[in-house]
Amino acid sequence: RSIDLVVALYAVHKAGGAYLPVDRDYPADRIAFMLEDAAPAVVLEELPVLDGYSSESLGRTVDPSSPAYVIYTSGSTGRPKGVVVPHAGIVNRLLWMQ
């Protein structure tokens, strides 16, 4: 958690992309599963199991219905599942919080 994270999230948003938070403390097999399952087009920070992924830019416009991020469930009842949250969902939450 740093200013670098804020900048990265803003850049992903401005590019119209979605982000997938990956905690370095996750077991390597969980990280590998998440990356294989989500198939990210871009990786902003290199992790130990990221062979084959590159840091190329996205060139999309931001659509409120497009994915903002993917969060994985804990997997406590089986395999973890990715849940896609659209940009509009973030706006709705922020409005609710206000």
C-alpha positions as CSV (number, residue, x, y, z in Angstrom):
1,R,0.0,0.0,0.0
2,S,1.7,3.1,-1.3
3,I,1.5,6.0,-3.6
4,D,2.7,3.7,-6.3
5,L,-0.5,1.6,-5.9
6,V,-2.7,4.7,-6.2
7,V,-0.9,5.7,-9.4
8,A,-1.2,2.2,-10.8
9,L,-4.9,1.9,-10.0
10,Y,-5.6,5.3,-11.6
11,A,-3.6,4.4,-14.7
12,V,-5.5,1.1,-15.0
13,H,-8.8,3.1,-14.7
14,K,-7.8,5.7,-17.2
15,A,-6.8,3.0,-19.7
16,G,-10.2,1.3,-19.3
17,G,-8.7,-1.8,-17.8
18,A,-9.5,-3.9,-14.8
19,Y,-7.1,-4.9,-12.1
20,L,-6.6,-8.1,-10.2
21,P,-5.0,-7.6,-6.8
22,V,-2.5,-10.3,-6.1
23,D,-1.0,-10.6,-2.6
24,R,2.7,-11.6,-2.6
25,D,1.9,-13.6,0.6
26,Y,-0.5,-15.9,-1.2
27,P,0.8,-19.4,-1.7
28,A,2.5,-19.7,-5.1
29,D,-0.1,-22.3,-6.4
30,R,-2.9,-19.8,-5.6
31,I,-1.2,-17.0,-7.4
32,A,-0.5,-19.3,-10.4
33,F,-4.2,-20.4,-10.4
34,M,-5.5,-16.8,-10.2
35,L,-3.2,-15.7,-13.1
36,E,-4.1,-18.7,-15.2
37,D,-7.8,-18.3,-14.6
38,A,-7.9,-14.5,-15.0
39,A,-5.4,-14.4,-17.9
40,P,-4.3,-10.8,-17.4
41,A,-3.1,-8.9,-20.5
42,V,-0.7,-6.7,-18.4
43,V,1.2,-7.1,-15.2
44,L,2.3,-3.9,-13.5
45,E,4.6,-5.5,-10.9
46,E,6.6,-8.6,-11.4
47,L,5.8,-11.6,-9.2
48,P,7.8,-14.8,-8.9
49,V,5.3,-16.9,-10.9
50,L,4.7,-14.4,-13.8
51,D,6.7,-16.0,-16.5
52,G,5.2,-15.3,-19.9
53,Y,3.3,-12.1,-18.9
54,S,4.4,-8.7,-20.1
55,S,3.8,-5.0,-19.3
56,E,2.1,-3.8,-22.5
57,S,-0.2,-0.8,-22.5
58,L,-4.0,-1.0,-22.9
59,G,-5.7,1.5,-25.1
60,R,-9.4,1.4,-24.2
61,T,-11.9,4.1,-23.3
62,V,-13.6,3.8,-19.9
63,D,-17.1,2.4,-20.0
64,P,-19.1,2.3,-16.7
65,S,-20.2,-1.3,-17.5
66,S,-16.7,-2.5,-18.2
67,P,-14.8,-4.4,-15.5
68,A,-12.9,-2.3,-13.0
69,Y,-11.3,-5.2,-11.0
70,V,-11.6,-8.9,-10.3
71,I,-11.5,-10.2,-6.8
72,Y,-11.2,-13.8,-5.9
73,T,-13.2,-15.6,-3.2
74,S,-11.4,-17.3,-0.4
75,G,-12.0,-20.7,-1.9
76,S,-13.1,-22.1,1.5
77,T,-15.9,-24.1,-0.1
78,G,-13.8,-25.3,-3.1
79,R,-11.8,-23.6,-5.8
80,P,-11.6,-19.8,-5.5
81,K,-13.9,-17.9,-8.0
82,G,-13.2,-14.6,-9.6
83,V,-15.9,-12.0,-9.2
84,V,-15.9,-9.1,-11.7
85,V,-16.8,-5.6,-10.4
86,P,-17.7,-3.0,-13.0
87,H,-16.6,0.7,-12.8
88,A,-20.3,1.6,-12.2
89,G,-20.3,-0.7,-9.1
90,I,-17.4,1.4,-7.6
91,V,-19.3,4.6,-8.3
92,N,-22.4,3.2,-6.6
93,R,-20.5,2.2,-3.5
94,L,-18.8,5.6,-3.3
95,L,-22.2,7.4,-3.6
96,W,-23.6,5.1,-0.9
97,M,-20.7,5.8,1.4
98,Q,-21.3,9.6,1.0
